[in-house]
């Protein structure tokens, strides 16, 4: 996934691999705020982590709805 708009250009790569307990998700986020947004980097990083966590919980819920 590549951010094409907004103050923080970034690229997010998701990889899913089989695991004994289900599926292992690996997520790599590259990029970050520049210019006037640089001082807000720690806050934005927490926000990105929170959003990715929410996305994964939503994905898990949807997958469980279709398999359960």
PyMOL CGO cylinders between C-alpha atoms (Angstrom):
from pymol import cmd
from pymol.cgo import CYLINDER

trace = [
    CYLINDER, 0.00, 0.00, 0.00, 1.37, 3.43, -0.88, 0.3, 1, 1, 1, 1, 1, 1,
    CYLINDER, 1.37, 3.43, -0.88, 0.10, 6.71, 0.54, 0.3, 1, 1, 1, 1, 1, 1,
    CYLINDER, 0.10, 6.71, 0.54, -0.64, 9.06, -2.33, 0.3, 1, 1, 1, 1, 1, 1,
    CYLINDER, -0.64, 9.06, -2.33, -2.15, 11.96, -0.38, 0.3, 1, 1, 1, 1, 1, 1,
    CYLINDER, -2.15, 11.96, -0.38, -1.67, 13.62, 2.96, 0.3, 1, 1, 1, 1, 1, 1,
    CYLINDER, -1.67, 13.62, 2.96, 1.21, 15.05, 4.95, 0.3, 1, 1, 1, 1, 1, 1,
    CYLINDER, 1.21, 15.05, 4.95, 3.01, 11.74, 5.53, 0.3, 1, 1, 1, 1, 1, 1,
    CYLINDER, 3.01, 11.74, 5.53, 4.25, 9.82, 2.50, 0.3, 1, 1, 1, 1, 1, 1,
    CYLINDER, 4.25, 9.82, 2.50, 4.61, 6.15, 3.35, 0.3, 1, 1, 1, 1, 1, 1,
    CYLINDER, 4.61, 6.15, 3.35, 4.65, 2.65, 1.98, 0.3, 1, 1, 1, 1, 1, 1,
    CYLINDER, 4.65, 2.65, 1.98, 3.12, -0.22, 3.94, 0.3, 1, 1, 1, 1, 1, 1,
    CYLINDER, 3.12, -0.22, 3.94, 3.92, -3.83, 3.03, 0.3, 1, 1, 1, 1, 1, 1,
    CYLINDER, 3.92, -3.83, 3.03, 1.86, -6.70, 4.43, 0.3, 1, 1, 1, 1, 1, 1,
    CYLINDER, 1.86, -6.70, 4.43, 3.06, -10.32, 4.27, 0.3, 1, 1, 1, 1, 1, 1,
    CYLINDER, 3.06, -10.32, 4.27, 1.08, -13.32, 5.52, 0.3, 1, 1, 1, 1, 1, 1,
    CYLINDER, 1.08, -13.32, 5.52, 2.65, -16.71, 6.20, 0.3, 1, 1, 1, 1, 1, 1,
    CYLINDER, 2.65, -16.71, 6.20, 1.28, -19.98, 7.57, 0.3, 1, 1, 1, 1, 1, 1,
    CYLINDER, 1.28, -19.98, 7.57, 1.93, -20.58, 11.26, 0.3, 1, 1, 1, 1, 1, 1,
    CYLINDER, 1.93, -20.58, 11.26, 1.19, -23.50, 13.59, 0.3, 1, 1, 1, 1, 1, 1,
    CYLINDER, 1.19, -23.50, 13.59, -1.38, -21.34, 15.45, 0.3, 1, 1, 1, 1, 1, 1,
    CYLINDER, -1.38, -21.34, 15.45, -2.93, -19.82, 12.31, 0.3, 1, 1, 1, 1, 1, 1,
    CYLINDER, -2.93, -19.82, 12.31, -1.35, -17.06, 10.23, 0.3, 1, 1, 1, 1, 1, 1,
    CYLINDER, -1.35, -17.06, 10.23, 1.65, -14.87, 10.92, 0.3, 1, 1, 1, 1, 1, 1,
    CYLINDER, 1.65, -14.87, 10.92, 1.28, -11.29, 9.69, 0.3, 1, 1, 1, 1, 1, 1,
    CYLINDER, 1.28, -11.29, 9.69, 4.39, -9.20, 9.06, 0.3, 1, 1, 1, 1, 1, 1,
    CYLINDER, 4.39, -9.20, 9.06, 3.98, -5.50, 8.45, 0.3, 1, 1, 1, 1, 1, 1,
    CYLINDER, 3.98, -5.50, 8.45, 6.65, -3.07, 7.34, 0.3, 1, 1, 1, 1, 1, 1,
    CYLINDER, 6.65, -3.07, 7.34, 6.04, 0.67, 7.29, 0.3, 1, 1, 1, 1, 1, 1,
    CYLINDER, 6.04, 0.67, 7.29, 8.51, 2.94, 5.52, 0.3, 1, 1, 1, 1, 1, 1,
    CYLINDER, 8.51, 2.94, 5.52, 8.37, 6.69, 5.35, 0.3, 1, 1, 1, 1, 1, 1,
    CYLINDER, 8.37, 6.69, 5.35, 7.51, 9.40, 7.76, 0.3, 1, 1, 1, 1, 1, 1,
    CYLINDER, 7.51, 9.40, 7.76, 6.71, 13.04, 8.15, 0.3, 1, 1, 1, 1, 1, 1,
    CYLINDER, 6.71, 13.04, 8.15, 9.02, 15.64, 6.75, 0.3, 1, 1, 1, 1, 1, 1,
    CYLINDER, 9.02, 15.64, 6.75, 9.18, 19.40, 6.74, 0.3, 1, 1, 1, 1, 1, 1,
    CYLINDER, 9.18, 19.40, 6.74, 6.87, 21.12, 9.19, 0.3, 1, 1, 1, 1, 1, 1,
    CYLINDER, 6.87, 21.12, 9.19, 5.43, 17.75, 10.30, 0.3, 1, 1, 1, 1, 1, 1,
    CYLINDER, 5.43, 17.75, 10.30, 8.79, 16.34, 11.50, 0.3, 1, 1, 1, 1, 1, 1,
    CYLINDER, 8.79, 16.34, 11.50, 8.29, 17.44, 15.16, 0.3, 1, 1, 1, 1, 1, 1,
    CYLINDER, 8.29, 17.44, 15.16, 5.04, 15.45, 15.25, 0.3, 1, 1, 1, 1, 1, 1,
    CYLINDER, 5.04, 15.45, 15.25, 6.78, 12.20, 14.15, 0.3, 1, 1, 1, 1, 1, 1,
    CYLINDER, 6.78, 12.20, 14.15, 6.42, 10.36, 17.51, 0.3, 1, 1, 1, 1, 1, 1,
    CYLINDER, 6.42, 10.36, 17.51, 2.71, 11.15, 17.71, 0.3, 1, 1, 1, 1, 1, 1,
    CYLINDER, 2.71, 11.15, 17.71, 2.15, 10.17, 14.08, 0.3, 1, 1, 1, 1, 1, 1,
    CYLINDER, 2.15, 10.17, 14.08, 4.08, 6.90, 14.58, 0.3, 1, 1, 1, 1, 1, 1,
    CYLINDER, 4.08, 6.90, 14.58, 1.79, 5.95, 17.49, 0.3, 1, 1, 1, 1, 1, 1,
    CYLINDER, 1.79, 5.95, 17.49, -1.22, 6.82, 15.36, 0.3, 1, 1, 1, 1, 1, 1,
    CYLINDER, -1.22, 6.82, 15.36, 0.02, 4.63, 12.47, 0.3, 1, 1, 1, 1, 1, 1,
    CYLINDER, 0.02, 4.63, 12.47, 0.69, 1.70, 14.85, 0.3, 1, 1, 1, 1, 1, 1,
    CYLINDER, 0.69, 1.70, 14.85, -2.77, 2.09, 16.34, 0.3, 1, 1, 1, 1, 1, 1,
    CYLINDER, -2.77, 2.09, 16.34, -4.42, 2.15, 12.92, 0.3, 1, 1, 1, 1, 1, 1,
    CYLINDER, -4.42, 2.15, 12.92, -2.53, -0.93, 11.74, 0.3, 1, 1, 1, 1, 1, 1,
    CYLINDER, -2.53, -0.93, 11.74, -3.55, -2.78, 14.91, 0.3, 1, 1, 1, 1, 1, 1,
    CYLINDER, -3.55, -2.78, 14.91, -7.18, -1.84, 14.32, 0.3, 1, 1, 1, 1, 1, 1,
    CYLINDER, -7.18, -1.84, 14.32, -6.97, -2.94, 10.69, 0.3, 1, 1, 1, 1, 1, 1,
    CYLINDER, -6.97, -2.94, 10.69, -5.59, -6.33, 11.74, 0.3, 1, 1, 1, 1, 1, 1,
    CYLINDER, -5.59, -6.33, 11.74, -8.30, -6.80, 14.38, 0.3, 1, 1, 1, 1, 1, 1,
    CYLINDER, -8.30, -6.80, 14.38, -10.95, -5.92, 11.77, 0.3, 1, 1, 1, 1, 1, 1,
    CYLINDER, -10.95, -5.92, 11.77, -9.38, -8.36, 9.29, 0.3, 1, 1, 1, 1, 1, 1,
    CYLINDER, -9.38, -8.36, 9.29, -9.34, -11.13, 11.90, 0.3, 1, 1, 1, 1, 1, 1,
    CYLINDER, -9.34, -11.13, 11.90, -12.98, -10.47, 12.79, 0.3, 1, 1, 1, 1, 1, 1,
    CYLINDER, -12.98, -10.47, 12.79, -14.04, -10.58, 9.14, 0.3, 1, 1, 1, 1, 1, 1,
    CYLINDER, -14.04, -10.58, 9.14, -12.08, -13.76, 8.46, 0.3, 1, 1, 1, 1, 1, 1,
    CYLINDER, -12.08, -13.76, 8.46, -13.60, -15.44, 11.52, 0.3, 1, 1, 1, 1, 1, 1,
    CYLINDER, -13.60, -15.44, 11.52, -17.11, -14.46, 10.34, 0.3, 1, 1, 1, 1, 1, 1,
    CYLINDER, -17.11, -14.46, 10.34, -16.50, -16.32, 7.07, 0.3, 1, 1, 1, 1, 1, 1,
    CYLINDER, -16.50, -16.32, 7.07, -14.90, -19.40, 8.61, 0.3, 1, 1, 1, 1, 1, 1,
    CYLINDER, -14.90, -19.40, 8.61, -17.00, -19.76, 11.76, 0.3, 1, 1, 1, 1, 1, 1,
]
cmd.load_cgo(trace, "trace")
